């Protein structure tokens, strides 16, 4: 699955927009198989529901992730 990404990172959160179609303001990540997609998601957030998010991006062709930075 070919993936393009737009990543907005702030002090409090990170907004990641993934899309299966090319967009001018998105960066090309690559042609990822399901295993590579699992690794990509785990790199973003260790406790992510992989199965759910893979099903969503396959069905809709895009996925928006909102990740809150946890204070240590």
PyMOL commands that set and color helices and strands:
alter all, ss='L'
color gray80, all
select helices_A, chain A and resi 34-44+50-60
alter helices_A, ss='H'
color red, helices_A
select strands_A, chain A and resi 2-9+13-19+27-31+62-68
alter strands_A, ss='S'
color yellow, strands_A
deselect
rebuild
show_as cartoon
